[in-house]
Structure formats: structure tokens, C-alpha cells
Amino acid sequence: MKNRYVRILIIILVLLAVAIWIDLPNNPGIHIGNFNRDIETRFGLDLVGGVQALLEADLPEDTAIDAKSMDTAVQIVENRVNPEGVSEAVVQKAGDRRIVVELPGESDPEEALAKLKRTGLLEFVDMSSLPPEQAFGLEGTRIQTDYAVEAGATPSEVISPTQLSTVFHTVMTGAGLKDVGVTTSPTGEYEVAFELKGDDIQTFANFTSQNIGSVLAIVLDKEVISAPRINDAITDGRGVITGNFDVNSANDLAILLRYGSLPIPLKVVESRTVGPTLGQDSLQKSLIAGAIGFTIVMLFMLLYYRLPGLLADIAIMIYAILALALFRYIPVTLTLPGIAGFLLSTGSALDANILIFERMKEELRGGRPLRNSIDLGWQRAWPSIRDSNIATLITCAILFWFGSAFGATIVQGFALTLALGVIVSLFVALFVTRTLMILVLDYLKPTNLAKWFGI
């Protein structure tokens, strides 16, 4: 039996070592082959400042909004904000016609909101007038085309081609795409495959037949995002875009091609900016409050339960290390409600320990041997621990669904951190505390139970 708990202790120590490594402030992340994951603590809008916006379909109230169109709009908006380096961005649908967007750390709210609500214009642009090497160099730059309706512009804002100094011809727009996906070539290189529809099949066939070797640029909102060369005539409406792609860049391009334009126009109906100073002040106060509460709880456990309380304190510290590592690895964006959920889950771990210790003390008062009292304490406390934690997890699931359905991100964050914390606390209470207690008592073999257990 002892060997079993020694093995469990070894597993716990290995998990603890990995968790401590993940918790290192300057963790380099995991980069093995094609697997790359940065490890960092992500803070939400209310802790680091930024912009929160509520977008709504810019259509009459009595106009029915297709659910698929809204889902597509959410995906496009998310794709727009994440490439800007805002890795903690939150984009989710709220109801039938609204989207909630949170951009932690965003310093230019006006520019951010302008990017979110523009409709978007995807074009296939003829660059046969340029040498391929020069055309390749235009990736990432803005150009002018003879399809001169700027993204989101009204008909009165159309720019006349005669007003432009350098004009490239738009062969077709993204409306001609039927399907786009990522494939691999026979040599294993990633490619973006596409299929056209309608009259654009013939338009594309004519153009590619006459311009083999030239560049056909892919342009989103007048910015060149890719400049592939035409290698063969594409007469059946099916083709591939080749380039120096990895799986991520190929997927990004496929999404831009598939969803380059928002299916519905959006308007900003509400926005707010949280300054970084206010967010930093909230973070500092949250950390201080958590540290004070943590210290008080640990002192109570030590003074009231003596040796079991000391072991529970060690287990709670292990719990905190494991939970933080889990938050950083997933990663979970921590907000003030999320921190509250984490602290509340700490109470779940303590509740489990208190139930176990009280039942164990009852067995000791009844004259049972120490080892039997420990085993019976765990067995008889387990139904209460199980039922209370299941109830908490069910509540977390309901809150998470509510937050996801109605755009209540603070509720969603609270539910997520609470649920993860409860799962970790349950593991700690049932395995870590029990293993430490059995091994320590086996080593100490205390005889004065009143002194060691406070009975």
C-alpha cells in the first residue's frame, strides 16, 4: 500500500515540476518541430485596458438575419483583429444580430473600430503590366484598381478611375468564388485550392489563358495579400495558389478568400475604452486581495487542524501552481471575474479538505486507529464532495452557455476559471492531500493525537 502512495507522490512531483516550469515569468514556450505554443499569462480588457465594442447588423430592424451569415461575420471579424497582434481579442455573437468585440491592449480605438465595421472588398487584380519580381514586392502594400468602390463605401463615394495615378485592372471579385480550401501538392507543399462559379469561370479561363507567366494579385480592401504567378491556363474553374506557405499561412489565405467580405454590413452601436492605468490598478488590488485571503485561509487551516492543516496548506499551494499553469497553457484570458472564479474554486478545495478532516476527527474521537480513521474520513466525505463539485460544474456549464449565447464575456470568464479550478482542486483534495498525509504519518507515527490533530 505504501508503495502505491509513493508512486502517486512521484507523479505529483513530476506534474508540479512541469507546472512550475510553465509558470516561469519568461517561459520560452514549446517549439518542437511543427508544434509551437507560446506560454504567457493573458489578461483581459479590465486588467490591461483596451477597447470594447458592440457591433450590430446595419440593416432595418424588420430584416431577418441569417444565422450562418452572422457566424461568418464573427469569423471574419475575429480574423481581422487577431492578425493585428491582439492575441487576447474576444469576438463572439450576442443574440441574433450583434457581435461583442474586446481588444485588450488596443491603443488606437478609432482605427480599431474602423477595421471592425468595414464591409471588405476582395479582388483578383491583373498585374501583367509588371515584371513578376516587382509584383511580388507589392505584397502588404495598398494599390488602386479600376474597381474603385472602396470597402464599405456608399455609391456616392465611388472614386473615379480617372482620378487615380496608377490603376490595376480587377479581373473579378470574391463574389465569383464557390469554394476554397487548403491542400498539399505531391511534394508535400501546402497550396490553396479554389473553385469558381457562374460567368466567372469563363472570365477566369480567358484571362489565365492569355497571361501565363504573369501575376494575378489577390487584394483585400485595396491591400495586396498574395501575388501568385499564373503557371497554367485555368479553364474548368478550379485552380491552386502556390507559394511559400505553411499550414497556418495557407489557412489564413483560404479564410480571406472564402470570407473576404462581410456578408452583412456592421455598425458600432456602443463602445468604451478602458485606460491602462485603471486596468493596472484593478490588477494590483485583485492580487493584494487574493494574497490576503489566501494567507488568512492558510493560517486558519494550520491553527485549527494542526498537522492535517499544514499538509492541506501545502496542497493548496500545489493547487495554485497547477491551476495557474493550466490557465497559462490553454491559455485562459484572465479578467476580474475570472480571478474571482479562481479564488472561489480555492474555497472548493478547502471545503473538501474540511469535510475530510472533520469526518476523520469524528472517527478518531470514536476510538478508531489512525489509519482506519483516515480511510473512513475520505470514504464518508466523498459523496458530499462529489455532489457539491458536480453541482458547481453544472452551474459553470450553464453560466458559460449563457455568456456565449448573449455575449456576456465576464460571465463566461468567471464560469471557465471556476470550472477549471474546481477540477484541479478536486484532484488536489483527493490525491495530493491524502498522499501527503499517509506518507507523513507513516514516517512520524504520532501518538499524541490531540496535539497533532486538534481533537
C-alpha positions in Angstrom: 0.0 0.0 0.0 2.8 2.4 0.9 4.5 1.8 -2.5 1.2 2.8 -4.2 1.3 6.2 -2.5 5.0 6.6 -3.2 4.2 6.2 -6.9 1.4 8.7 -6.7 3.8 11.1 -5.0 6.3 10.8 -7.8 3.6 11.5 -10.4 2.5 14.6 -8.3 6.1 15.8 -8.2 6.5 15.4 -11.9 3.3 17.4 -12.5 4.5 20.0 -10.1 7.8 20.4 -11.8 6.2 20.8 -15.2 3.7 23.3 -13.7 6.5 25.4 -12.1 8.3 25.5 -15.5 5.1 26.7 -17.2 4.6 29.3 -14.5 8.1 30.9 -15.1 7.6 34.6 -16.0 9.9 34.4 -19.0 8.9 31.0 -20.2 10.3 30.4 -23.7 7.3 28.3 -24.8 7.2 25.0 -26.5 8.7 24.8 -30.0 9.2 21.2 -31.2 9.1 20.5 -34.9 5.8 21.9 -36.3 4.4 22.3 -32.8 4.7 25.8 -31.5 3.0 27.2 -28.4 3.8 30.4 -26.6 3.2 30.3 -22.9 2.2 33.5 -21.2 -0.4 34.9 -18.7 -3.1 36.7 -20.7 -5.1 39.5 -19.1 -8.4 40.8 -20.2 -9.7 44.2 -21.1 -10.5 45.2 -17.5 -6.9 44.4 -16.3 -4.7 45.9 -19.1 -7.1 48.4 -20.7 -8.3 48.5 -24.3 -11.4 48.8 -26.4 -14.8 47.0 -26.1 -17.3 47.4 -28.9 -20.8 46.2 -29.7 -21.4 45.7 -33.4 -24.8 45.3 -34.9 -26.1 44.4 -38.4 -26.6 47.7 -40.2 -29.9 46.6 -41.6 -33.6 47.6 -40.8 -34.9 46.0 -37.6 -37.5 44.0 -39.5 -34.9 42.4 -41.8 -34.3 38.8 -41.0 -30.6 38.0 -40.4 -29.4 34.6 -41.5 -27.7 32.8 -38.6 -25.0 31.4 -41.0 -24.2 35.0 -42.2 -23.8 36.1 -38.6 -21.5 33.2 -37.9 -19.5 34.1 -41.0 -19.3 37.7 -39.9 -18.0 36.7 -36.5 -15.3 34.6 -38.1 -14.2 37.4 -40.4 -14.1 40.0 -37.6 -12.0 37.6 -35.5 -9.6 37.0 -38.4 -9.3 40.8 -38.8 -8.4 41.6 -35.2 -6.1 38.7 -34.4 -3.6 39.2 -37.1 -3.1 42.7 -35.7 -1.2 41.2 -32.8 -4.1 41.3 -30.4 -3.9 37.7 -29.3 -6.2 38.2 -26.3 -9.0 39.5 -28.5 -12.5 38.2 -27.8 -15.1 38.1 -30.6 -18.4 36.4 -30.1 -22.0 36.6 -31.3 -24.6 38.2 -28.9 -28.1 37.4 -29.9 -29.3 37.3 -33.5 -27.8 40.4 -34.9 -25.0 41.7 -32.6 -21.3 40.9 -32.1 -19.2 41.7 -29.0 -15.6 42.5 -29.6 -13.0 43.1 -26.8 -9.5 44.2 -27.8 -7.2 44.2 -24.7 -4.2 46.5 -25.0 -5.5 48.3 -28.1 -4.1 51.8 -28.1 -6.0 53.4 -31.1 -9.7 52.8 -30.5 -10.8 54.8 -33.6 -8.7 52.8 -36.0 -9.7 49.5 -34.3 -13.4 50.3 -34.7 -12.9 51.3 -38.3 -11.3 48.0 -39.2 -14.1 46.1 -37.4 -17.1 47.5 -39.2 -15.8 47.9 -42.8 -17.5 45.5 -45.2 -14.4 44.4 -47.1 -13.7 44.0 -50.8 -11.8 41.0 -52.2 -10.4 41.4 -55.8 -8.3 39.4 -58.2 -6.2 42.0 -59.9 -4.2 41.9 -63.1 -0.5 42.7 -62.7 0.6 41.5 -66.1 2.0 45.0 -66.8 4.7 44.5 -64.1 7.6 42.1 -64.1 6.8 39.2 -61.7 9.6 40.2 -59.3 8.2 43.7 -59.0 4.7 42.4 -58.5 5.8 40.0 -55.7 7.3 43.1 -53.9 3.9 44.7 -53.7 2.6 42.2 -51.1 1.4 44.0 -48.0 1.0 47.4 -49.8 -2.1 49.3 -50.9 -2.9 49.7 -54.5 -5.6 51.3 -56.7 -7.8 49.3 -59.0 -10.3 50.2 -61.7 -12.9 48.5 -59.4 -12.9 51.7 -57.5 -15.5 51.2 -54.8 -13.6 51.4 -51.5 -14.5 48.9 -48.8 -17.7 50.0 -47.1 -18.2 53.0 -49.4 -21.6 54.1 -50.5 -22.3 54.7 -54.2 -21.8 58.4 -53.8 -18.2 57.7 -52.5 -17.1 55.8 -55.6 -13.7 57.0 -56.7 -13.4 57.6 -60.5 -10.6 55.7 -62.1 -9.5 58.9 -63.9 -8.6 60.4 -60.5 -6.0 57.6 -59.8 -2.4 57.8 -60.8 -1.7 54.1 -61.1 -4.6 51.8 -61.8 -4.6 48.0 -61.9 -7.4 46.0 -63.6 -9.8 43.9 -61.4 -10.4 40.7 -63.3 -13.1 39.5 -60.8 -14.1 39.9 -57.2 -14.5 37.5 -54.4 -18.2 37.0 -55.3 -17.0 34.6 -58.0 -15.6 32.1 -55.6 -17.7 29.0 -54.9 -15.3 27.1 -52.6 -11.8 27.5 -51.1 -9.7 25.0 -49.1 -6.1 24.0 -48.2 -4.5 21.1 -49.9 -1.0 19.7 -50.3 1.0 19.1 -53.5 2.5 15.7 -54.4 5.8 17.1 -52.9 4.1 17.9 -49.6 3.9 21.7 -50.0 0.8 23.5 -48.8 -1.5 25.0 -51.5 -4.7 26.9 -51.5 -7.3 25.3 -53.9 -10.3 27.2 -55.1 -13.4 26.7 -57.3 -15.2 29.4 -59.2 -18.9 29.7 -60.1 -21.1 31.2 -62.8 -19.8 33.5 -65.5 -16.5 34.0 -63.6 -15.4 30.5 -64.7 -15.2 31.7 -68.4 -13.8 35.1 -67.3 -11.0 33.4 -65.4 -10.4 30.9 -68.2 -9.9 33.7 -70.8 -7.6 35.7 -68.6 -5.4 32.9 -67.4 -5.1 31.6 -71.0 -3.8 34.9 -72.2 -1.5 35.7 -69.2 0.5 32.6 -68.4 3.6 33.6 -66.5 2.1 36.9 -65.3 1.0 37.7 -61.7 -2.7 37.8 -60.6 -2.7 39.5 -57.3 -5.3 38.8 -54.5 -6.3 42.1 -52.9 -8.4 42.7 -49.8 -9.6 46.2 -49.1 -7.1 47.5 -51.7 -4.2 45.8 -49.9 -2.2 43.1 -51.7 -2.3 39.9 -49.5 -0.8 37.5 -52.1 0.7 37.7 -55.6 0.8 34.3 -57.2 2.1 33.6 -60.7 -0.2 32.1 -63.3 1.5 28.8 -64.3 -1.2 27.3 -66.4 -4.5 28.2 -68.0 -7.4 27.5 -65.7 -10.4 26.6 -67.9 -12.5 24.5 -65.6 -12.9 27.0 -62.8 -10.6 25.0 -60.5 -7.1 26.1 -59.6 -4.5 26.3 -56.8 -2.4 29.1 -55.4 1.1 28.1 -54.7 3.7 29.9 -52.6 5.9 29.6 -49.6 3.0 28.5 -47.3 3.0 26.7 -44.0 -0.3 25.3 -42.7 -1.1 28.5 -40.8 -0.5 30.9 -43.6 -2.3 28.7 -46.1 -5.3 28.5 -43.8 -5.2 32.3 -43.3 -5.3 32.9 -47.0 -8.1 30.4 -47.5 -10.2 32.2 -44.9 -9.5 35.5 -46.5 -10.5 34.2 -49.9 -13.6 32.4 -48.6 -14.7 35.2 -46.3 -13.0 38.2 -47.7 -16.1 40.3 -47.5 -18.6 40.5 -44.6 -21.9 39.0 -45.7 -23.7 41.8 -43.9 -22.8 45.4 -43.1 -22.0 46.2 -39.4 -22.2 49.4 -37.4 -20.8 50.2 -33.9 -23.8 50.8 -31.6 -21.7 51.0 -28.4 -18.1 51.3 -27.5 -16.0 52.0 -24.4 -12.3 52.5 -23.7 -10.6 51.3 -20.6 -7.3 53.1 -19.8 -4.2 51.0 -18.9 -3.8 52.9 -15.7 -7.3 51.8 -14.5 -6.7 48.3 -15.6 -3.3 48.1 -13.8 -4.8 49.5 -10.6 -7.6 46.8 -10.8 -4.9 44.1 -11.3 -2.8 45.2 -8.3 -5.8 45.4 -6.0 -7.0 42.0 -7.1 -3.6 40.4 -6.4 -3.4 42.1 -3.0 -6.9 40.9 -2.1 -6.1 37.4 -3.2 -2.9 37.3 -1.3 -4.6 38.5 1.9 -7.4 36.0 1.6 -5.0 33.2 0.8 -2.9 34.0 3.9 -5.9 34.1 6.2 -7.2 30.8 4.9 -3.9 29.1 5.3 -3.5 30.4 8.9 -6.9 29.1 9.8 -6.2 25.6 8.4 -2.9 25.5 10.3 -4.2 26.7 13.6 -7.4 24.7 13.6 -6.4 21.4 12.1 -2.7 21.3 13.1 -0.8 18.7 11.1 -3.6 18.0 8.6 -4.0 21.7 8.2 -0.3 22.1 7.4 -0.5 19.4 4.8 -3.6 21.0 3.4 -1.8 24.3 3.1 1.0 22.6 1.1 -1.7 21.0 -1.1 -3.4 24.4 -1.6 -0.1 25.9 -2.8 0.3 23.0 -5.2 -3.2 23.6 -6.3 -2.4 27.3 -7.1 0.7 26.3 -9.1 -1.2 23.7 -11.1 -4.2 26.0 -11.8 -2.0 28.9 -12.9 -0.1 26.6 -15.2 -3.3 25.3 -16.7 -4.5 28.9 -17.3 -1.3 29.8 -19.0 -1.0 26.7 -21.2 -4.6 26.6 -22.5 -4.5 29.8 -22.4 -7.2 31.4 -20.4 -7.7 35.2 -20.6 -7.9 36.3 -17.0 -10.3 39.1 -16.1 -11.5 40.4 -12.8 -14.5 38.0 -12.8 -12.1 35.2 -13.9 -9.8 35.9 -11.0 -12.9 35.8 -8.7 -13.8 32.4 -10.1 -10.3 31.1 -9.5 -10.4 32.3 -5.9 -13.8 30.8 -5.4 -12.5 27.5 -6.6 -9.8 27.7 -3.9 -12.7 27.6 -1.5 -13.9 24.3 -3.1 -10.5 22.7 -2.4 -10.7 23.9 1.2 -14.3 22.7 1.6 -13.2 19.2 0.5 -10.3 19.2 3.0 -12.5 20.4 5.8 -15.1 17.7 5.1 -12.5 15.0 5.1 -10.7 16.3 8.2 -13.9 16.7 10.2 -15.0 13.1 9.4 -11.5 11.9 10.2 -11.6 13.6 13.6 -15.0 12.0 14.3 -13.5 8.6 13.7 -10.6 9.4 15.9 -12.9 10.5 18.7 -14.7 7.2 18.3 -11.5 5.4 19.2 -10.7 4.0 15.7 -7.0 3.5 14.7 -5.4 6.4 12.9 -5.0 4.7 9.5 -8.6 3.5 9.6 -9.8 6.9 10.6 -8.0 8.4 7.6 -9.5 5.9 5.1 -13.0 6.2 6.6 -12.8 10.0 6.6 -12.1 10.1 2.9 -14.8 7.4 2.1 -17.5 9.1 4.1 -16.7 12.6 2.9 -16.6 11.6 -0.8 -20.3 11.6 -1.5 -20.7 15.2 -0.3 -17.5 16.3 -2.1 -18.7 14.6 -5.3 -22.2 16.0 -5.3 -21.1 19.6 -4.4 -18.5 19.7 -7.2 -20.8 18.2 -9.8 -23.4 20.8 -8.9 -20.8 23.5 -9.3 -19.6 22.2 -12.7 -23.2 22.0 -13.9 -23.7 25.7 -12.8 -20.5 26.6 -14.6 -21.7 24.9 -17.8 -25.0 26.9 -17.6 -23.2 30.2 -17.0 -20.7 29.5 -19.8 -23.6 28.8 -22.2 -25.3 32.0 -21.1 -22.2 34.1 -21.6 -21.6 32.5 -25.0 -25.2 33.0 -26.2 -25.6 36.6 -25.0 -22.2 38.0 -25.3 -21.6 38.2 -21.5 -17.9 37.6 -21.6 -17.4 38.4 -17.9 -19.8 35.7 -17.0 -18.1 33.3 -19.5 -14.7 34.0 -18.0 -15.9 33.5 -14.4 -17.5 30.2 -15.3 -14.4 28.9 -17.2 -11.9 29.7 -14.4 -14.2 28.4 -11.7 -14.8 25.1 -13.6 -11.1 24.6 -14.2 -10.3 25.5 -10.7 -12.8 23.1 -9.3 -11.4 20.2 -11.4 -7.9 20.9 -10.2 -9.0 21.4 -6.6 -10.8 18.1 -6.7 -7.6 16.4 -7.9 -5.6 18.0 -5.1 -8.0 17.2 -2.3 -8.4 13.6 -3.3 -4.8 12.7 -4.3 -2.3 15.3 -3.1 -3.6 15.9 0.5 -4.3 12.2 1.1 -0.9 11.0 -0.3 1.0 13.6 1.8 -0.9 12.7 4.9 -0.4 8.9 4.6 3.3 9.2 3.9 4.0 11.8 6.5 2.0 10.0 9.2 3.7 6.8 8.3 7.1 8.5 8.8 6.2 10.4 12.0 3.9 7.8 13.7 2.4 10.4 16.1 1.0 9.1 19.4 -0.4 12.3 20.9 -3.4 12.7 18.5 -4.9 15.6 20.4 -1.8 17.6 19.9 -1.3 16.7 16.2 -4.9 16.7 15.1 -6.6 19.2 17.5 -9.2 16.8 18.7 
